[in-house]
């Protein structure tokens, strides 16, 4: 796959990207993980932003599927922490109760997409494919 890039924005896309699913809804995590596996993605699920941070998987993660409102640290705060770390990883927010203000903040902070629950598998997969496209 060529030379290994040392800077995260120069990293080549993997053939089998790792998608982190961070949502406090167990059914959402499970069903989304199954969907992603069925189309060839690797996924790991986390019930909270804190669990994801403790896992140490950020550097290996190619994209985050992230809920806005969760007990403890919310999705927007996790996005801010990731941005402050200098790590550039596409984030797709998936949320039902989020306000238009939260959607605006997420997108202005660099989110790839903001989807509303429930969302179709086609819309989710299209958003993932868009988020994982190599950037110039």
N, C-alpha and C positions, 0 to 999 in steps of 0.2 A: 504494500500500500504506500510505498515511498517513505520518505524521511519523516520521522516523528516530529511534529511541530511542538515548540516549547511554549508558545503563547496561545491561550485558549481561543482567541478569535481566528487563529490560523489553523486550528485543528481540522483535519479532514473528517468528513462524516463517516461513521462506521456503517458497515453493511447491515448490522443488526443493532440498531440504536437502543439505548437504555432509557426508558421513560419512567420517571418517578411520578406516582399517583399519590397525591397528598390530599386527603379528604377525611373528615370525621364520620362520614356515612359508609358503614361497612359494605352495604349492598352496592353502592357506587364503586368503591374500590375493587370489589370482587368482579363485578360484571365488566368494568372497564379493563381490568387486567386480563380477563378471558378474551375480550374482543381484541385487544392488542396482540396477545399471543396467537390468536387465530389468523392474523395477517402478517406475522413474522417479526413483531417487535418484542424485545425483552422488556419486562416491566417489574418494578418493585413497588409495593404499596406501603404507605405510612398513614397512621391514624391522626397524626398531628405534625405541625411544622417542627416542633421540638424533637419529635422522634426522627424526622428526616435529618435534622442538624446533627443529632447524636450519632446517626448511622455512619457519618463520614463519607457518604456516597455522592456528594455534590460534584466532585471532580470527575467522576465517571458518568454522570448523568448528562444525557444529550438533550432532554426536554423535560419540563415539569408540567404536569396537569395539576392545577392548584385551585382549591376552593378558597373563596374570599373569607367567609365567616366560619371559624372553627373555635372551639374552646381553647383558651390560652392564646398563643400567637396566631394572628390571622394571616391570610395569604398576602395582603399588601405589605405587612411588616416583614414577612419572609422575603418578599421581592426586594424590599429596601435593603435588607441585610446582604442579600446576594449581590445587588448592585454595588454596595459599599465595599464588598470584598474584591471587586474587580473582575469577578467571574462572569462571563457572558454565556448564559444558557437560555434558550428560548423558553418562555413561560406562556402556557395557555391557561387562562382562568376559566373555570366552569363553576357557575354559581346560580342559585335560584333567587335568594333574597337580596342580592347586591343592589345598591342604588346606582343611579346614573352617575353620580359624583364618584363613587368607587370605581365604576367602569372607566370613567375618564382618567382618574389617577393611575389606574393600572396600565392603561394604554400609553399615557404620557411618560410613564416610567419604563416603557420598553416592552410591555407584554406583546406577544405575537398575535394573540387573539383573545377575545372575551366572549365566551359562549354562555347561554342561559340554559339551566336545567328545566325540563328535560331537553336533551339535544339528540339528534339522530346520529347513528353510527357513521353515516356518510359525511355529515357535517364535521364530526370529530376527526375522522380520518383525513378529510381534506385540510383541516386546520393543522394537524400533525405533519402532513406532507409539506405544507407551506412552511411551517416552522423549521423543519429539518433541511430545507433546501440550502445548499452552500451559498454563502453571501460573498459578494465581491469585496 
